[in-house]
């Protein structure tokens, strides 16, 4: 898992290049291991490292391709989760021969945005954007589904970045074989998992405007977990069609109970990792199975939930999850794993690390919970068909 030295390197912007080079060197050395191939793609924004695992990469013989994608933005669970998984292979804690299947290819892309990783600034949200200020996780629908009628949220004003083209080229020979199943797990982090429960625990009332699906999901989870009865349907409703928010159809007494249980829930889950999986329509069944397995194994470290996986219906942009429903290709199953954001504002984190004597202990604990979730998700997805 992440150690103190690595965490300190992340917080010193000038030292990130040394950490980056260490990561590349580690990945390069994996090429010496049986069944593992390393490829480096040089683009104008840096190096995109890719790891392949398999004993047969011939598209005529492959039946399943599983792609794991990390660090599109200012996010670390995918990058260091993939690295931790590969370290376990290198140190023989995981034997490739134990999970290697003749007709399955694994592709791991741990660091998709090298510029953001190396150049975090206040202007690019601590490393969130590409060099031109665009969001890499908006181009996948455009590049994989050119026949789709794209929306303004597909970043049409930008050219498709080199990063996305690399993944398209890597998958192309498998994509053209329609009988090959392609599975994608895209790792992300979000600050909303921290912010929304706290906002709701302060502001929730009968007039509260639910302006985000996750707020509704948090309240629905409380109602389900604590068996709070309600009789009006639907639970969330619009007061009129023109508004961009919902209200909740509970009585003041019922809402008081929800409010009380929300506080109990936060105390009970203090120190646990907030997360959710996210799926397309095509991947719904597969993602629900994966989320249920992973949650069942890691319940002790994850926040309690009745719904570890959600539909990605709530956004209409060109991410990987939306891509699979846009393409007519049938066997494409795309998912995201969201966990709590670790460095929403890197520069506030740097200041906090100087002032708070418990900062490094607490941050390492939180990061390593997210890495444990990422590693277990990789392990279980490799096994799941």
N, C-alpha and C positions, 0 to 999 in steps of 0.2 A: 504494500500500500504506500501512499505518499509519505515521505519522511520530512523532517524539519528542514533539511537543506534544500529540498525541492521547493517547499512552500516559501522559504526565504528568497529563493531565486525568482519566483513568480512575482514577488512584491518589489523587486529591484529591477526596474525596467531595463537598465543598462546591462544587467546580467542575463537577460532572457536569451540572448544570442548563444551564450555558453550552454544553457539548458537545451536550447533547440538543437545545437550541434551534438550534444550527448544523446538526445532522442534519435537523431538521424543515425548516429554511429551504432546505437543499440539495434536499430531496425536493420541496418546494413549487415551486422554480424549474424542476424538470424538466417541469412541466406545460406550459411554453412550447414544448417540443420536439415535433416531429411524431411521431405514433403513441404518445405517452406521456400518460397521464392520472394525476393525483394526487388522492387523496381522503383526507380527515382524518376520523377517527371519534373523537369526544370521549366518553370514558367516565368513570366515577367515579374511576378510577385513573390517568387521564392521557390522552394522545393516542396512538391507534393509527394510524400512517401506512401507506397502501397505495398501491402503484404498479401501474398497468395498462399493458401494452404490447400493441398490436394495431391493426389497421386495420379490424376489424369485430368488434363485441362482441355481435352478434345471435345468440342461442342457436339460432335456426333455421338459421343458416349455419355455426356453429362446429362443428368436429369434435374439437378437442383443447384442453384447458385444462391449463396447467402452473402449479402453485402452489409458491412457494419461501418457506419460513417460517423466521424467525430470532428469536433472543433470547427464547425462552420462559422461560429461566432465567438464571442467572449464566453466560452464554455469549456469545462474541464472534465466533466464526467465521462464523456466519450473518449477523449484523448488518453487520459490516464487510466481509464477502465480497460481500454484495449491494450495499452502498454502493460498493465498488471496481468492481464490474461496471457499475453505473450511471454512475460517474465516467468509465469508459472510453467509454460511449455519449456522455456529455456532451462529452467532449474529442475525439470523433470517432475514437477508436482502434478503436471498433466501430461499424459502420454498421448501424442497425436494418434498413434495406432489404435488407441482405445475408442476414439470417436470418429476416425477417418472412415468415410464411406466411399466406396469405389466410384459412385456416380455423382458425388457432391463436391463442389468447389466453394471455398470460403475466400472472400476478399475483404480485407480490413484496411480502411482509409482513416487513420487516426487523426490526421492533422490537415484539414482541408483549407484552412485560411492562414497560411504562414505569415502573411503581412500583418493581419490582425494580432496574431500571437506575439510577433516581434515588435510591433509598434502601437501598443495600447496608448490612447490619449483621450482627453476629455472630448475631443471633436469626433472621435469614432466610437464613442460609448465603451471605452476601455478595451477596444479591440474587436468590437462587434462587426464592423463593416469591412468590405474589401477596400482596396486603395482608392477606388473612384467613389466611395461612399455608398455603394449598393449592398444589398443583402443577398448573400449567396443562396440562401434558402428561399429564393423567389423564382429561380430560373429552371427548376427541374421539369415543370409541366411544359414550358416552352421548348426545351431541347428534346424531350422524349415524346412529346405529342404535338408535333407541328400541325396536325390536322385539327387540333382543338381550337375553338374560337376563344382566343385569349382575352383576359380582362385587363384593366389598367393596373390591377394589383399583381400582375405578372411582370412588372418592371419593364414594360415595352420600350421605355425611353433609353434603356441601356442595351448594349450588345451582350450576348451570352458570354459569360466569362470563361477563361481557359480552364478553370477548375472544373466547371460542369462538363466541358467538352471531354476532359480526361475520363471522367466516369462514364460518359456516353460511349466513348471509344472502347473502354475496357469491357463494357457489357454487350457491345454491339453483336458479336458473333453468337452470344447466347440468346440475346433478344430476338434475333432473326429466326431462331429455332423455336417455334411456337409451343412445342411440347415441353420445353424446359421451364420449370417453375423458378421464378426469381423472387427472392425475399429480401427486403431492405429494412434494417433497423437503424434509424437516424437518432443519434443522441443529442438531447438538448437540455438546457436549464432555464428556469423561469423564476423571477422574483415574485410573481403573483402568488406562489404557494406560501410565501412568507407574509406578504402584504394583505391579501384578502381576508384570511381568518381574523387577523387583528382588526381590520377595518370593520368587519361584520360584528365583532364582539363589542365594538364601541357604538356603532351607528344603526344597528338593525332595529327597525320598528315597522309598524303597519303601513307606513308611507314610503318605506325604503324603495329606491329605484335600482333594480337588478340590471346593470348595464353590461354584464359579462357572464358567459355561460358557466365559468368556473365558480362564481359566487353562488349560482343556483345549485351547482353540483355539491358544493360544500354543505349547504343547508339541507339538500336532499339526503346527503350522507348522514347527517346528524339525525334527521327524522327516521331514517331506516335503522340506524344502529341502536337508537334508543326506543324504537317502537312507538313513536309519537303519532297518534291517530289524527287524521284530518278527513273531512268529508266533501269539501268543495273541490271540483275538478274543472279545469286543470289546476295544478298546484301553483304554477306561475302563469300569469296572463298579462296581456296588454290592455291598458285602460282605453286606448284607441289605436287604430292601425298605423297612425303616422308617427308615433313615438318610437324611440330607439332603446327602450328599456321595458322591463316587466315589473309587475308587482306580485306579491305573494298572497294567496287566498286563504289565510289563516285568521282566526279570531285573535283578539288581543291576548286572551288567556293562553291559547295554543302557542302564540309567538313568544310569550313570556317563558314558556317551557323550553322552546327551542333555544332562546337566548341563554337560559340557565345551563342547558346541556352543552351548548357550544363552549361555554367557559370550562365546564367539567372536562370536555373532550380535549381542549388545549392543554390543560394541566396534566391529564392522563397521558398525552402523547408528547409531552415536553422531552426534547432530546432525540426524538425519533425523526426519520427522514420523510419529508413530504415528497410525493411522486405521483405520476399517473402514466399509463401507456395511452397511446392515441392511434386510432386505426382508420383506414378507408372502409368503404362498403365491401370491397373485395376481400380485404384482410380481416374483417370483423371477427369471424369465427376463429381464425388462426391466432389473432392478437389476444382475444379473450382467453383462449386456452393457455397461451404463453404467460399472460399477466397473472392468471390464476395459479399456475405452477410456481412462478417466481415469488408471488406474494405469499403463497403457502409455505415456502421454504424460509422466507426472510421476515415473517410477521413480527418477530421480536424487535426488529430494528426499524420497521416502516410504520408510518402513521396508519391507524386503523381505518379500514375502508370497506364498504360493500361493493364499490365499483373501482377496481384497479385499472380499468380501461374505458376510454370514452371514444365516441365518434368524432372525427375531425370536421363535422359539418359546419362548425361555428366560424370558419374562416374560408375565404375564397381567394387564395393566392397560389403561386406555383411551387409549393413545397413538394417533397417526395410523396407525402401521404395523399395529397390531392392529385398528384400525377397518375396514380394507379387507377383512379376512377375515371380520369379523362381519356386514357388510352383504350382503344378497342382490344388491345392484347389482353387475353384472359388471365393468364397465369402470372400476375404481378401482384405481390402482397407487400404493401409498404406500411411501416409503423414508425412512430416516434416513442422514445422514452424520455419523459420530462422529469427532472428532479430539481430540488431547490437550488436557486442561483447562488454561486459561491462568491463571485466578485462582480456584483452589479455595478458598483463604482469602485474601480481599483484604487483610486487615489484617496477615497475615504477609508478604504481598507488599510492602505499604507499608514495613514495617520492613526487609525485605531490600533494597529499593531505596535505603534510606538508608545501609546498611552495605556493600553489595557494589558496588565501583566498576565492575564489568562487567555489572551488572544490566540496565540499559536496552539495551545492545547485544545481550545474549543474549535478552532477552525480545522485543525487536522482531524478531529473526531468527526465533524460534519462532512468534510470532503471524503474521508475514508468510508463512511456509510454509503455515500453516493457511488463510490468505486466498487464497493461490495455488491451493490445493486446492479451496476453495469456489468461486472464480471459474471454474475450469476445469470443475467439475461442473455449474455453471449453463450454461455455453456448450455442453457436450456433451449435456446433457439436452434443451436447446431443439432441438437438431438430431435427436435420436434418437426414432424411432417404432417 
